[in-house]
Amino acid sequence: MVCSMRLFHDYRELVDKNDSDRIVTIGNFDGVHPGHQAVLSLGCRHATRLGLDLIVLTFEPHPAQILKVDEPTLRLVEPARKIELLDECGVDEVLAQRFDEEFASLDATGFVTEILVRALSARLVIVGDNFRFGAGRKGDIKSLSALGDRLGFDVMSLDLVTSGTAGISSSRIRDLVIRGEVARAGQLLGRYHEVPGTVARGMGKGASMGFPTVNLDEVEVLSPGPGVYAAWCDLPGKTVAAAAYTGSRPTLEHGKTLEAHLLDFEGDLYGQRLRLRFVERVREEIKFDDMDELVARIATDVAQIRGILEHGR
């Protein structure tokens, strides 16, 4: 995909180099879910009305990877995929700001004066109503508005978009994915949860049982909780149905894996990049008494998955 927007990686690239104001939206935008899209849509409308560019200020890596090293937040989308999704929302520019300890130490006032004013020339800043900023997350909507009044920009905040009785948030979607509730996670995302990875050589056990699999390595996003899933697998140039499995392989005792049996497909995919899109969990992880029982259950799983995906076309 060719992105039409402009991409920057450090606010200092933009300091004192702009001759026009901008509309600015700020957030991690992990997943670019409907809550994020509501903020972006509002930004696009105001950008059109005022004849200004809309820039998204986001952060790479996810701040939790720096601030909570003992509790890493596994992201919902890879950085490149997030940029694609933001581009699809019609933004003009993205500042994917490098987030490190130096940047994290910038206090709330410094964040506003150096980034929003000097670098981005903000005329209007649009954020979610739970927005916090600056070292220690001490800045909030009230302090942002006060700084805007003093420095010459307006602030708008949006309530969370809700589904059911709760707001749509990246953390809520992550919790669903971890629990294996990928169908519900997909409803909140507005698309299937995607896990990209590179095909690595496995132990060949799937092939010996009549169900060859592709084993994914270099996975940088959140994988669903243990179980068997109906999924779509995006290959170079085509999409095929897949029976995906993630877990610790308790029957074979070969350790944790993410793999997929591709239905009606033959070919060598080693070293290629592919993407699994998780549709529905078929069952939880089970330890079987013997290999015959495992093979029989896999055959049942594949038949069920075929039905799910054919019905959902």
C-alpha positions in Angstrom: 0.0 0.0 0.0 1.3 3.5 -0.9 0.5 6.1 1.8 -0.5 9.5 0.6 0.2 11.3 3.9 3.4 12.7 5.2 5.2 10.7 8.0 7.6 12.1 10.6 9.4 10.4 13.5 10.5 13.2 15.8 8.9 16.5 16.6 12.2 18.3 16.1 11.9 17.6 12.4 9.1 20.1 12.4 10.2 22.8 14.8 10.2 26.3 13.3 9.6 24.9 9.8 5.9 25.5 9.4 4.1 28.5 7.9 0.5 27.3 8.6 -1.5 26.1 11.5 -2.7 22.5 12.0 -5.5 20.5 13.5 -3.8 18.0 15.9 -5.2 14.8 17.3 -3.1 12.9 20.0 -3.1 9.3 21.2 -1.5 5.9 21.0 -4.2 4.8 18.4 -3.4 1.1 19.0 -5.8 -0.8 16.8 -7.3 2.4 15.2 -10.7 1.2 16.5 -14.1 3.1 16.1 -13.3 5.2 19.2 -10.1 6.4 17.5 -11.9 6.8 14.2 -14.4 9.1 15.8 -11.6 11.5 17.0 -10.0 11.3 13.5 -13.3 11.9 11.7 -13.9 15.0 13.8 -10.4 16.2 13.1 -10.9 15.7 9.3 -14.2 17.7 9.4 -12.6 20.6 11.2 -9.5 20.5 8.9 -11.8 20.7 5.9 -13.8 23.5 7.4 -10.7 25.6 8.3 -8.6 24.7 5.3 -5.9 23.2 7.4 -3.9 19.9 7.6 -4.8 17.3 10.1 -1.8 15.7 11.9 -1.9 12.7 14.2 0.5 12.7 17.0 1.1 9.1 18.1 4.0 7.3 19.9 6.4 4.5 19.0 7.1 2.3 20.7 3.9 2.1 22.8 4.6 4.1 26.0 3.9 1.1 28.2 7.0 -0.6 26.7 9.1 2.1 28.3 7.1 3.0 31.4 6.0 -0.5 32.4 8.8 -2.8 31.4 7.6 -5.5 33.8 4.1 -5.4 32.3 4.6 -4.9 28.6 1.5 -4.0 26.6 1.3 -6.3 23.6 0.0 -4.1 20.8 -3.0 -4.8 18.6 -1.3 -3.7 15.4 2.2 -3.4 14.1 3.6 0.2 13.6 3.4 -0.1 9.8 -0.1 -1.4 9.9 -1.2 1.5 12.2 0.2 3.9 9.7 -1.8 2.3 7.0 -5.0 2.5 9.0 -4.4 6.1 9.9 -3.9 6.9 6.2 -7.2 5.1 5.4 -8.9 7.5 7.8 -7.8 10.5 5.6 -5.3 12.3 7.8 -2.7 14.5 6.1 0.3 13.9 8.4 1.4 11.5 11.1 4.1 12.2 13.7 5.0 8.8 15.1 7.1 10.3 17.9 9.9 8.2 19.2 9.0 7.5 22.8 12.0 7.0 25.1 13.0 8.0 28.6 14.1 11.5 27.5 10.7 12.1 25.8 8.9 10.6 28.8 10.6 13.2 31.1 9.1 16.1 29.2 6.6 17.8 31.6 3.1 18.9 30.6 4.0 22.5 29.9 7.0 21.5 27.9 4.9 19.0 25.9 2.5 21.7 24.9 5.0 24.5 24.2 7.7 22.5 22.4 5.5 20.0 20.5 2.0 21.4 20.1 3.0 25.0 19.6 6.6 25.2 18.2 6.6 22.0 16.2 3.0 21.5 15.1 1.6 25.0 15.2 -1.7 23.7 16.7 -4.8 25.8 16.2 -7.2 23.1 17.5 -6.3 20.0 19.5 -8.7 17.1 19.6 -8.4 14.3 22.2 -10.4 11.7 24.0 -11.9 12.6 27.3 -9.4 10.4 29.2 -6.4 12.0 27.7 -3.3 12.5 29.9 0.0 13.9 29.0 3.4 15.0 30.3 5.8 13.4 32.8 3.9 11.3 35.3 0.7 11.8 33.2 0.1 15.0 35.2 -1.5 16.9 32.4 -5.3 16.5 31.7 -8.0 18.1 29.6 -8.4 21.0 32.1 -4.7 21.9 32.1 -4.5 21.4 28.3 -7.4 23.9 27.8 -5.7 26.4 30.2 -2.5 26.2 28.2 -4.4 26.5 25.0 -6.1 29.7 26.2 -2.7 31.2 27.0 -0.8 30.0 23.9 -3.5 30.4 21.3 -5.1 27.1 20.4 -8.5 25.5 21.2 -9.2 22.1 22.7 -12.0 19.7 22.1 -12.5 16.4 23.9 -14.7 13.5 22.9 -16.5 11.0 25.1 -15.6 7.3 24.6 -17.5 5.6 21.8 -19.5 2.8 23.6 -20.5 -0.7 22.8 -23.0 -2.1 25.2 -22.6 -0.4 28.5 -18.8 0.1 28.2 -16.5 2.3 26.1 -14.5 0.9 23.2 -10.9 1.0 24.2 -7.7 -0.7 23.2 -7.3 -2.2 26.7 -10.8 -3.7 26.5 -10.1 -5.2 23.1 -6.8 -6.6 24.4 -8.6 -8.3 27.3 -11.0 -10.0 24.9 -8.2 -11.2 22.6 -6.3 -12.6 25.6 -9.5 -14.5 26.7 -9.9 -15.9 23.2 -13.1 -13.9 22.5 -11.9 -12.9 19.1 -15.4 -12.6 17.6 -16.3 -9.9 20.1 -12.9 -8.3 19.8 -13.5 -8.0 16.0 -16.8 -6.4 16.6 -15.2 -3.7 18.7 -12.3 -3.2 16.3 -14.6 -3.1 13.3 -12.5 -5.8 11.6 -10.9 -9.1 12.5 -8.0 -9.0 14.9 -4.8 -9.5 12.8 -1.6 -11.3 13.7 1.2 -11.0 11.2 4.4 -13.1 11.3 7.1 -14.8 9.3 6.8 -18.5 8.4 9.5 -20.5 10.2 10.3 -24.2 10.1 8.5 -26.3 12.6 9.0 -29.9 13.7 6.8 -31.4 11.0 4.3 -33.0 13.4 1.3 -31.5 11.7 2.3 -32.9 8.3 2.9 -36.3 9.9 -0.7 -36.2 11.1 -2.1 -35.2 7.8 -2.6 -31.5 8.7 0.6 -29.6 7.7 0.9 -26.2 9.3 2.7 -22.9 8.9 4.5 -21.8 12.1 4.7 -18.1 12.7 7.7 -16.4 14.1 8.7 -12.7 14.6 5.2 -12.0 15.9 5.1 -8.5 17.5 1.4 -8.2 18.3 -1.0 -9.8 20.7 -1.9 -13.4 19.9 -5.2 -14.8 21.1 -5.4 -17.0 24.2 -4.8 -20.7 23.8 -7.2 -22.6 21.6 -8.3 -23.4 18.0 -9.7 -20.7 15.8 -11.4 -20.2 12.5 -9.2 -17.7 10.6 -8.4 -16.1 7.3 -4.8 -16.2 6.2 -3.6 -13.5 3.9 -0.8 -14.7 1.7 1.1 -12.8 -1.0 -1.6 -12.3 -3.6 -4.4 -14.4 -2.1 -6.4 -15.2 1.0 -7.2 -18.7 2.2 -9.2 -20.3 5.0 -7.2 -21.5 8.0 -7.5 -23.6 11.1 -5.3 -21.6 13.5 -3.9 -22.8 16.8 -2.2 -21.0 19.6 -1.0 -22.6 22.8 1.5 -24.8 24.5 0.7 -28.1 22.7 0.0 -30.1 25.8 -0.5 -33.4 24.0 2.8 -33.2 22.1 4.6 -31.4 24.9 6.6 -29.3 22.4 6.0 -25.9 23.9 4.2 -22.7 22.9 3.4 -22.1 19.2 1.3 -20.1 16.9 0.5 -22.1 13.8 -2.2 -22.6 11.1 -3.3 -25.4 8.8 -4.2 -23.7 5.5 -7.3 -25.3 3.9 -7.1 -26.3 0.3 -3.6 -24.9 -0.1 -0.2 -26.5 -1.0 3.0 -24.7 -1.4 6.3 -23.7 0.3 5.9 -20.5 2.4 9.1 -20.7 4.5 10.5 -17.2 5.1 7.4 -15.4 3.8 5.4 -12.9 5.6 1.7 -13.7 6.1 -1.2 -12.5 8.3 -3.8 -14.4 10.2 -7.2 -12.7 10.8 -9.0 -14.4 13.6 -12.8 -14.9 13.1 -14.0 -17.2 15.9 -12.7 -19.5 18.6 -13.8 -23.1 17.9 -12.6 -24.6 21.2 -10.2 -24.2 24.1 -6.9 -25.9 24.4 -7.2 -29.6 25.3 -4.7 -32.3 26.3 -5.7 -35.5 24.6 -5.0 -39.1 25.8 -3.2 -40.1 22.6 -2.3 -39.1 19.1 -5.3 -40.9 17.5 -7.7 -38.8 19.7 -5.8 -35.6 18.7 -5.9 -36.4 15.0 -9.7 -37.2 15.2 -10.4 -33.9 17.0 -8.3 -31.9 14.5 -10.4 -33.4 11.6 -13.6 -32.3 13.5 -12.1 -28.8 14.1 -11.2 -28.4 10.4 -14.7 -29.4 9.3 -16.3 -27.0 11.7 -14.0 -24.2 10.7 -14.7 -24.8 7.0 -18.4 -24.4 7.8 -17.9 -21.2 9.7 -15.8 -19.5 7.1 -17.9 -20.6 4.2 -21.0 -19.3 6.0 -19.3 -16.0 6.6 -18.2 -15.3 3.1 
